[in-house]
Amino acid sequence: MPFSEKVKLESKKKSAFRCCICHKPFVEVHHIVPQSEGGPDTISNAATLCSSCHDLYGGNPEKRKIIRQMRDHWWELMSQRKLALARSEEFDDICVIEEDPNYEGHLKSKSIALYHLVFSHEGFETAATHLFELAKNAQKHCPNQNRILFLDIEGHRNEKQAFDHDMFELQTDFILGVLAPFLKEVYMPLNHIKNPRTQNNDFPDEIRIVNE
């Protein structure tokens, strides 16, 4: 069975009547998992796509996971926008929904590998700044492609051969707490993590490191 009109309308409302990939208007509700493969006619299997994105990606089974992730991310953004509209007296900036000119990067199969070595003479602030600029420049040159960070650390060990305070903090506080949303995967000496959500590509202009 096709989606009911109720499900179609709910899906479109959650997406602000925009494509969840490129954010263009004029959309149809697409089955992420096709009906022919047992995909249900429920909101959990629905994604709003414009005709172009539907033709390019809708029939590709390799893109189903990323389409679902992008849909969930877009729904969350539009939910936040709805709350902001209800609370704000300044509507101009909030009402505008920009199309994403670099949306194709989200759907490329190949990821960008980023490698960084922290030298023994570098402290937390220097290393954190270098890592931020590395990821930001990757977004500039390869817009929206998934980024995988490989981190090595030279020295920075205490008498027990554990990482010193700066490098422990770099990995646990800065990378996990600040940088990870802007990456899809991280390999570092302390851990290997995968970002289960859609990679954030909206980098701030700069980061400010405050010494406490």
Sequence and secondary structure as in RCSB ss.txt:
>XXXX:A:sequence
MPFSEKVKLESKKKSAFRCCICHKPFVEVHHIVPQSEGGPDTISNAATLCSSCHDLYGGNPEKRKIIRQMRDHWW
ELMSQRKLALARSEEFDDICVIEEDPNYEGHLKSKSIALYHLVFSHEGFETAATHLFELAKNAQKHCPNQNRILF
LDIEGHRNEKQAFDHDMFELQTDFILGVLAPFLKEVYMPLNHIKNPRTQNNDFPDEIRIVNE
>XXXX:A:secstr
    HHHHHHHHHHTTTB TTT  BSEEEEESS GGGT  SSGGGEEEEEHHHIIIIIT GGGHHHHHHHHHHHH
HHHHHHHHHHHH S  HHHH     TTGGGGG S  EEEEEEE TT  HHHHHHHHHHHHHHHHHHSTT  EEEE
EEE S B TTSSB HHHHHIIIIIIIIIIGGG SEEEETTEEEE  S       S       
